[in-house]
Amino acid sequence: MLHAKTTGDVALFGGSQVKEDGVHRLWYESWLKKDFANPKRIGMFNALRYLESDDGLHWKPPPAGREKFHGKRNDNVVYGATHTPETGFHGGSVFVDPSAPESERYKAFHLGKAETKMVEAYRRKRPDAVDPHTALTLKHHGFAYALFGATSPDGIRWKALPEPLLVMNSDTHNICEYDPMLKKYVAYVRTWFFHHRSIGRAMSDDFRSFPLPEEVFWPDASQAPYDTWYCNGKTVMPGAPDYHVIFPMRWSLPTDHFEFHLAISPDNLRWGFVPGPPAAARLPSDGQAAQAGGAVCKPGEPNDWDAGVVAPGKGLVKWGKDRIGILYGGTPVPHKYPRRPPLGGLAWAWWPKGRLVALRCPLEGSFALWPLLFKGRSVHLNFRTTKTGFVRVEALGEKGEPLEGRTFEDCDMLSGDHLDGIISWRGEKDLGHPSGSPVTLRFQLRNADLFSVSLQ
């Protein structure tokens, strides 16, 4: 688990993490201990807290001098709680927006309450972007649920946006991001498909309004009728904003069992589950391999701190020397068990560097990449083979002809377990292609897992 000062409050979900200038920055949500006896506040008036770390294990709040909370200046609440007395704060996340001016570089996205007058004003402007359940909620509760936003220049000083971004109920870890390829804001939220909890996506040109979401993951025929999708854990591979990753969290209602899975997307629009992901590990052990197509993170053993629920956070980052990982939230009791502080915490789910997904060749096989234009001169592989396995590469020119001295027969076979193995041909590591011309790479594998190819 992570080490940080706590207040006795209860952490929710896995937080939002970014790594900037070598520093881990974490925003996480918590129930306030003082609200546990107040059913009108618990769960809706949560606090957004902030911590930072140099190593991802030992965390500390930012320098003192901010607004007092609970009578203390070193408390790490930066938003929510007393900062949002009218709307409240629940199921929130934080992201960095590279397209925004410095005053709005950091953005928060969360669920809150919208009073009747706010909903009526919103409906007059955007009648097509109101969840159909809103009228029923207004009738029974006198308010509607809505998704709100906030902006910040530094992730610590926040300013709430005055109007809802979308009027709908999304009682989960709502995640938003700016996609530099699509040049749009993309939000992943809770939806209800055929009365089952599902995960939906909404896109917008600005961070001021979103359309109603469309389903991305829903309980289909491959699942039991009592399974639903809960949190989403949307993120990207570190350093690759066009490699989209999601950790959808599945809830089995009869057993009150949570676990999260793995899916990937080439465009932030179309998604597919990975059939056989490698193992995720929980500190301090190395974990056990996940079953093919199954969960990548499950609750711990009975009486463990995370024996009840494991919830994925936002932000897959480089961690340590040779690891990537996300933070996840855990609790010692199931979701519908009576909740009393202290309750759970945060920890890492991690993989060796770049080894989230592999192309697996248990016997022998071959494949080729599309013709590529790149500035690099060498081929770097993240791979693993058995003792009898190998990887070889052949380079083809613009017309599909093998480059001189760069055939399979010239290639020095690579074997073993390497995070950064460099291909060579009779000792030469340069690809040997004319600068600026496309190159097609062909691969031969035996008893090998190939995780990634990079050209440097």
C-alpha positions as CSV (number, residue, x, y, z in Angstrom):
1,M,0.0,0.0,0.0
2,L,1.0,3.6,-0.3
3,H,2.3,5.6,2.6
4,A,0.8,9.0,3.4
5,K,-0.8,11.0,6.2
6,T,-4.5,10.2,6.6
7,T,-7.4,11.8,8.4
8,G,-9.4,8.7,9.0
9,D,-11.6,9.5,6.0
10,V,-12.3,6.8,3.4
11,A,-10.7,6.8,-0.1
12,L,-12.9,6.0,-3.1
13,F,-11.9,4.5,-6.4
14,G,-8.3,4.7,-7.5
15,G,-7.8,8.4,-8.0
16,S,-6.4,10.3,-10.9
17,Q,-2.6,10.2,-11.4
18,V,-0.2,12.0,-13.7
19,K,3.5,12.1,-13.8
20,E,5.1,15.5,-14.4
21,D,8.8,16.3,-14.4
22,G,9.4,13.0,-12.6
23,V,6.9,13.7,-9.8
24,H,3.8,11.5,-9.3
25,R,0.7,13.8,-8.7
26,L,-2.4,12.2,-7.3
27,W,-5.9,13.5,-6.8
28,Y,-8.2,11.1,-5.0
29,E,-11.7,11.2,-3.6
30,S,-12.8,10.5,-0.1
31,W,-15.8,10.2,2.1
32,L,-15.5,12.4,5.1
33,K,-15.6,10.6,8.4
34,K,-17.7,13.3,10.0
35,D,-20.5,12.7,7.4
36,F,-21.0,9.0,8.0
37,A,-23.9,9.7,10.3
38,N,-25.6,12.1,7.9
39,P,-27.3,10.2,5.0
40,K,-28.0,13.5,3.2
41,R,-24.3,14.2,2.8
42,I,-22.4,10.9,2.8
43,G,-21.5,9.9,-0.8
44,M,-22.5,13.2,-2.4
45,F,-20.4,15.9,-0.6
46,N,-17.1,14.1,-0.9
47,A,-13.6,15.7,-0.8
48,L,-11.0,15.8,-3.6
49,R,-7.6,15.4,-2.0
50,Y,-4.1,15.9,-3.5
51,L,-0.8,14.2,-2.8
52,E,2.5,14.0,-4.5
53,S,5.5,11.6,-4.5
54,D,9.0,11.2,-5.9
55,D,8.8,7.4,-5.9
56,G,5.1,6.5,-6.1
57,L,5.2,4.9,-2.6
58,H,5.8,7.7,-0.1
59,W,3.3,10.6,-0.5
60,K,2.9,14.0,1.0
61,P,0.5,17.0,0.7
62,P,1.6,20.2,-1.1
63,P,3.2,23.0,0.9
64,A,1.1,24.5,3.7
65,G,-0.7,27.9,3.4
66,R,-3.9,26.9,1.7
67,E,-7.5,27.2,3.1
68,K,-8.1,25.6,6.4
69,F,-10.1,22.4,6.5
70,H,-11.0,20.5,9.6
71,G,-9.2,23.3,11.4
72,K,-5.8,22.3,9.8
73,R,-3.7,24.0,7.2
74,N,-1.8,20.9,6.2
75,D,-5.0,19.0,5.2
76,N,-4.8,18.0,1.5
77,V,-8.4,18.8,0.5
78,V,-8.3,21.0,-2.7
79,Y,-11.9,20.7,-4.0
80,G,-15.2,19.3,-3.2
81,A,-16.5,19.3,0.4
82,T,-16.8,22.9,1.5
83,H,-15.7,24.1,-1.9
84,T,-18.8,22.8,-3.6
85,P,-21.6,23.4,-0.9
86,E,-24.5,23.5,-3.4
87,T,-23.6,20.9,-6.0
88,G,-21.5,18.5,-3.9
89,F,-18.8,16.3,-5.4
90,H,-18.9,12.6,-6.2
91,G,-17.2,10.2,-8.7
92,G,-14.7,12.8,-9.8
93,S,-11.5,12.7,-11.8
94,V,-8.7,15.1,-12.8
95,F,-6.9,15.5,-16.1
96,V,-4.3,17.7,-17.8
97,D,-5.5,19.6,-20.9
98,P,-2.6,20.4,-23.3
99,S,-4.9,22.4,-25.5
100,A,-6.1,24.8,-22.8
101,P,-4.7,28.2,-21.6
102,E,-2.5,28.0,-18.5
103,S,-5.4,29.2,-16.3
104,E,-7.4,26.1,-17.2
105,R,-4.5,23.5,-17.7
106,Y,-6.0,21.2,-15.1
107,K,-9.7,20.1,-15.3
108,A,-12.0,18.2,-12.9
109,F,-15.1,16.2,-14.0
110,H,-17.6,15.0,-11.4
111,L,-21.2,14.2,-10.4
112,G,-23.2,16.7,-8.4
113,K,-26.7,17.9,-7.6
114,A,-28.6,20.4,-9.8
115,E,-31.6,22.2,-8.3
116,T,-34.8,22.6,-10.2
117,K,-34.1,26.1,-11.4
118,M,-30.7,25.1,-12.7
119,V,-32.2,22.1,-14.6
120,E,-35.0,24.2,-16.1
121,A,-32.4,26.8,-17.4
122,Y,-30.3,24.0,-18.7
123,R,-33.2,22.3,-20.5
124,R,-34.2,25.6,-22.2
125,K,-30.7,25.7,-23.7
126,R,-30.1,22.1,-24.4
127,P,-33.4,20.1,-24.5
128,D,-31.8,17.2,-26.4
129,A,-29.1,16.6,-23.7
130,V,-31.2,15.7,-20.7
131,D,-31.3,12.2,-19.3
132,P,-34.9,10.8,-19.5
133,H,-34.7,9.8,-15.8
134,T,-34.3,13.4,-14.8
135,A,-38.0,14.2,-14.5
136,L,-38.5,11.3,-12.1
137,T,-35.5,12.3,-10.0
138,L,-36.8,15.9,-9.7
139,K,-40.2,14.6,-8.7
140,H,-39.0,12.4,-5.9
141,H,-36.0,14.3,-4.6
142,G,-36.4,17.9,-5.7
143,F,-33.1,17.9,-7.5
144,A,-31.5,16.2,-10.5
145,Y,-28.1,14.6,-10.9
146,A,-25.7,16.3,-13.3
147,L,-22.0,16.2,-14.4
148,F,-20.1,19.3,-13.5
149,G,-16.6,20.7,-14.3
150,A,-13.9,22.8,-12.7
151,T,-10.7,24.3,-13.9
152,S,-7.3,25.1,-12.3
153,P,-3.9,26.5,-13.3
154,D,-2.0,24.1,-11.0
155,G,-4.3,21.3,-9.8
156,I,-4.6,22.9,-6.3
157,R,-6.5,26.1,-6.8
158,W,-9.9,25.3,-8.4
159,K,-12.7,27.3,-9.9
160,A,-16.1,25.6,-10.5
161,L,-17.9,26.0,-13.8
162,P,-21.3,27.6,-13.2
163,E,-23.5,25.4,-15.4
164,P,-23.8,21.6,-15.7
165,L,-21.9,20.0,-18.5
166,L,-24.5,17.3,-18.9
167,V,-27.7,16.5,-16.9
168,M,-27.7,12.8,-16.1
169,N,-26.9,10.5,-13.2
170,S,-23.5,8.8,-13.4
171,D,-22.9,7.4,-9.9
172,T,-19.3,6.1,-10.6
173,H,-15.8,7.2,-11.3
174,N,-16.4,9.7,-14.1
175,I,-13.4,10.1,-16.3
176,C,-12.7,12.8,-18.9
177,E,-9.7,13.7,-21.0
178,Y,-8.6,15.7,-24.0
179,D,-7.7,13.6,-27.0
180,P,-5.0,15.4,-29.1
181,M,-5.7,13.1,-32.1
182,L,-9.5,13.7,-32.2
183,K,-9.0,17.3,-30.8
184,K,-12.1,16.6,-28.7
185,Y,-12.9,16.1,-25.0
186,V,-13.9,12.5,-24.4
187,A,-15.8,11.5,-21.3
188,Y,-16.5,7.9,-20.0
189,V,-19.4,7.7,-17.7
190,R,-22.1,5.4,-16.2
191,T,-25.1,4.5,-18.4
192,W,-28.0,2.2,-18.1
193,F,-28.5,-0.2,-21.0
194,F,-31.6,-2.3,-20.7
195,H,-31.6,-1.5,-17.0
196,H,-28.1,-2.8,-16.5
197,R,-25.2,-0.7,-15.4
198,S,-23.0,0.0,-18.5
199,I,-20.1,2.2,-19.6
200,G,-20.8,5.0,-22.1
201,R,-18.8,7.6,-23.9
202,A,-19.6,11.3,-24.8
203,M,-17.5,13.6,-26.9
204,S,-17.4,17.4,-27.1
205,D,-15.5,20.2,-28.9
206,D,-15.3,22.2,-25.6
207,F,-15.3,21.5,-21.9
208,R,-18.6,23.3,-21.3
209,S,-21.2,20.9,-22.7
210,F,-21.5,17.2,-23.6
211,P,-24.2,15.3,-25.5
212,L,-25.9,12.2,-24.0
213,P,-23.4,9.3,-24.0
214,E,-23.5,6.2,-26.2
215,E,-22.8,2.7,-24.8
216,V,-19.3,1.3,-25.2
217,F,-19.5,-1.7,-22.8
218,W,-22.7,-3.3,-21.7
219,P,-23.6,-6.8,-20.3
220,D,-23.8,-8.8,-23.5
221,A,-24.6,-12.5,-24.2
222,S,-21.0,-13.5,-23.1
223,Q,-21.7,-12.5,-19.5
224,A,-24.1,-13.7,-16.9
225,P,-27.4,-11.8,-16.7
226,Y,-26.5,-10.5,-13.2
227,D,-23.1,-9.1,-14.3
228,T,-22.8,-5.3,-14.8
229,W,-20.0,-2.9,-15.8
230,Y,-19.2,-0.3,-13.1
231,C,-16.1,1.9,-13.1
232,N,-14.1,2.3,-16.3
233,G,-10.5,3.2,-15.5
234,K,-9.9,4.9,-19.0
235,T,-6.3,5.8,-19.6
236,V,-3.5,5.7,-22.3
237,M,-0.2,4.0,-22.5
238,P,2.6,6.2,-21.1
239,G,4.1,8.4,-23.8
240,A,1.6,7.1,-26.4
241,P,-1.6,9.3,-26.5
242,D,-3.0,7.3,-29.4
243,Y,-2.8,3.9,-27.6
244,H,-6.0,3.8,-25.6
245,V,-6.5,1.5,-22.6
246,I,-9.5,0.9,-20.4
247,F,-9.9,-1.2,-17.2
248,P,-13.6,-1.8,-17.1
249,M,-14.7,-3.0,-13.6
250,R,-17.2,-5.8,-13.5
251,W,-19.7,-6.4,-10.7
252,S,-21.3,-9.7,-10.0
253,L,-24.4,-8.9,-8.1
254,P,-25.2,-12.2,-6.3
255,T,-21.7,-12.5,-4.9
256,D,-21.1,-8.8,-4.6
257,H,-17.8,-9.4,-6.3
258,F,-15.7,-6.7,-8.1
259,E,-12.8,-7.2,-10.5
260,F,-11.4,-5.3,-13.4
261,H,-10.5,-6.3,-16.9
262,L,-8.6,-5.0,-19.9
263,A,-9.6,-3.6,-23.3
264,I,-7.8,-1.5,-25.9
265,S,-8.7,0.9,-28.7
266,P,-6.7,2.3,-31.7
267,D,-8.9,5.4,-31.9
268,N,-10.7,6.1,-28.6
269,L,-13.9,5.0,-30.4
270,R,-13.9,1.3,-31.0
271,W,-12.9,-1.1,-28.2
272,G,-12.0,-4.8,-27.9
273,F,-11.1,-7.0,-25.0
274,V,-7.6,-8.4,-24.8
275,P,-8.0,-12.2,-24.9
276,G,-5.1,-13.2,-22.7
277,P,-3.4,-10.4,-20.8
278,P,-0.2,-10.9,-18.8
279,A,-0.2,-10.8,-15.0
280,A,-0.9,-7.7,-12.9
281,A,0.9,-7.7,-9.6
282,R,0.0,-6.3,-6.2
283,L,2.9,-5.1,-4.0
284,P,4.8,-6.6,-2.4
285,S,4.3,-9.9,-4.1
286,D,4.6,-10.5,-7.9
287,G,1.1,-11.7,-8.2
288,Q,-0.3,-14.5,-10.3
289,A,-1.0,-14.7,-14.0
290,A,-4.6,-13.8,-15.0
291,Q,-6.6,-16.4,-16.9
292,A,-7.0,-15.8,-20.6
293,G,-9.6,-13.2,-21.2
294,G,-10.3,-12.9,-17.5
295,A,-9.7,-10.2,-14.9
296,V,-6.3,-8.5,-14.6
297,C,-7.0,-7.5,-10.9
298,K,-9.1,-9.4,-8.4
299,P,-9.8,-8.8,-4.7
300,G,-7.2,-10.2,-2.2
301,E,-7.5,-13.1,0.1
302,P,-10.1,-13.0,3.0
303,N,-9.0,-10.6,5.7
304,D,-6.7,-8.7,3.3
305,W,-7.2,-4.9,3.1
306,D,-8.5,-5.3,-0.4
307,A,-10.5,-8.5,0.0
308,G,-13.8,-6.9,-0.8
309,V,-13.5,-4.4,-3.7
310,V,-10.8,-3.5,-6.2
311,A,-11.5,-0.3,-8.3
312,P,-9.2,1.0,-11.1
313,G,-7.9,4.5,-11.0
314,K,-7.1,6.9,-13.9
315,G,-3.6,7.2,-15.2
316,L,-1.3,4.4,-16.4
317,V,2.2,5.8,-15.7
318,K,5.9,4.8,-15.8
319,W,6.8,3.7,-12.2
320,G,10.3,3.0,-11.0
321,K,12.9,1.8,-13.4
322,D,11.2,-0.9,-15.4
323,R,7.5,-0.8,-14.5
324,I,4.2,0.7,-15.6
325,G,1.2,0.8,-13.3
326,I,-2.1,2.3,-12.2
327,L,-3.3,3.0,-8.7
328,Y,-6.4,1.1,-7.5
329,G,-8.6,1.5,-4.6
330,G,-9.4,-1.4,-2.3
331,T,-11.7,-2.2,0.6
332,P,-11.7,-5.1,3.1
333,V,-15.5,-5.7,2.7
334,P,-17.8,-6.1,-0.3
335,H,-19.5,-3.1,-2.0
336,K,-22.9,-3.5,-0.2
337,Y,-21.4,-4.3,3.2
338,P,-22.0,-1.8,6.0
339,R,-19.3,0.9,5.5
340,R,-17.4,2.2,8.5
341,P,-14.0,4.0,8.6
342,P,-11.2,3.1,8.3
343,L,-12.0,1.4,5.1
344,G,-9.4,0.3,2.6
345,G,-6.7,2.3,0.8
346,L,-4.8,2.7,-2.4
347,A,-2.1,0.4,-4.0
348,W,-0.3,-0.3,-7.3
349,A,-1.4,-2.7,-9.9
350,W,1.7,-3.0,-12.1
351,W,3.3,-4.7,-15.1
352,P,6.9,-4.9,-16.4
353,K,7.7,-1.9,-18.6
354,G,5.6,-2.0,-21.8
355,R,4.2,-5.4,-21.1
356,L,0.5,-4.8,-20.8
357,V,-0.3,-6.7,-24.0
358,A,1.7,-9.2,-26.1
359,L,1.5,-10.8,-29.5
360,R,1.9,-14.5,-28.5
361,C,3.4,-17.1,-30.7
362,P,3.4,-20.5,-28.8
363,L,4.8,-22.4,-31.8
364,E,6.1,-20.7,-35.0
365,G,4.7,-17.8,-37.0
366,S,5.4,-14.7,-39.0
367,F,3.8,-11.3,-39.7
368,A,4.6,-8.0,-41.2
369,L,4.0,-4.4,-40.3
370,W,2.6,-1.7,-42.7
371,P,5.3,0.3,-44.5
372,L,6.6,2.9,-42.1
373,L,8.2,6.3,-42.4
374,F,10.4,7.1,-39.4
375,K,13.5,9.0,-38.3
376,G,15.2,6.1,-36.4
377,R,17.9,3.8,-37.7
378,S,17.5,0.8,-35.4
379,V,14.8,-1.7,-34.3
380,H,14.2,-2.2,-30.6
381,L,12.0,-5.0,-29.3
382,N,10.4,-5.7,-25.9
383,F,10.1,-9.5,-26.0
384,R,10.3,-12.8,-24.2
385,T,11.1,-16.3,-25.5
386,T,11.5,-19.8,-24.1
387,K,15.0,-21.4,-24.2
388,T,14.2,-22.8,-27.6
389,G,12.5,-19.7,-29.0
390,F,13.7,-16.8,-31.0
391,V,12.8,-13.6,-32.9
392,R,14.2,-12.6,-36.2
393,V,13.4,-9.5,-38.4
394,E,13.8,-8.8,-42.1
395,A,13.6,-5.3,-43.6
396,L,12.0,-4.6,-47.0
397,G,12.4,-1.5,-49.2
398,E,9.9,0.8,-50.8
399,K,9.1,-1.8,-53.6
400,G,8.9,-4.7,-51.2
401,E,12.4,-6.1,-51.9
402,P,14.6,-7.2,-49.0
403,L,17.2,-4.6,-48.2
404,E,20.8,-5.7,-48.9
405,G,22.2,-7.6,-45.8
406,R,18.9,-7.2,-43.9
407,T,17.2,-10.6,-44.6
408,F,16.1,-13.2,-42.2
409,E,19.2,-15.2,-43.1
410,D,21.4,-12.2,-42.1
411,C,19.5,-11.5,-38.9
412,D,21.2,-12.4,-35.6
413,M,18.5,-14.3,-33.7
414,L,17.3,-12.8,-30.4
415,S,16.2,-15.0,-27.5
416,G,15.7,-14.7,-23.8
417,D,13.8,-12.0,-21.8
418,H,14.6,-8.4,-22.9
419,L,12.8,-5.1,-22.3
420,D,15.0,-3.4,-24.9
421,G,16.6,-5.9,-27.3
422,I,18.2,-4.4,-30.5
423,I,18.0,-6.2,-33.8
424,S,21.2,-6.7,-35.7
425,W,22.2,-8.3,-39.0
426,R,25.6,-9.9,-38.9
427,G,26.5,-7.5,-36.1
428,E,25.1,-4.4,-37.9
429,K,22.4,-2.6,-36.0
430,D,21.6,0.1,-38.6
431,L,18.6,-0.7,-40.8
432,G,20.5,0.3,-43.9
433,H,17.6,2.0,-45.6
434,P,17.8,5.3,-47.6
435,S,16.9,8.2,-45.3
436,G,13.2,9.3,-45.7
437,S,12.1,6.1,-47.5
438,P,9.4,3.7,-46.2
439,V,10.5,0.4,-44.6
440,T,8.4,-2.7,-44.1
441,L,9.5,-5.0,-41.2
442,R,8.7,-8.7,-41.3
443,F,9.0,-10.9,-38.2
444,Q,9.6,-14.6,-37.6
445,L,8.8,-15.9,-34.1
446,R,9.1,-19.2,-32.3
447,N,7.9,-19.7,-28.7
448,A,7.9,-16.0,-28.2
449,D,5.8,-13.1,-26.7
450,L,6.4,-9.8,-28.5
451,F,5.2,-6.8,-26.5
452,S,6.3,-3.8,-28.5
453,V,8.4,-2.6,-31.5
454,S,10.1,0.8,-31.5
455,L,12.3,2.5,-34.1
456,Q,15.0,4.7,-32.7
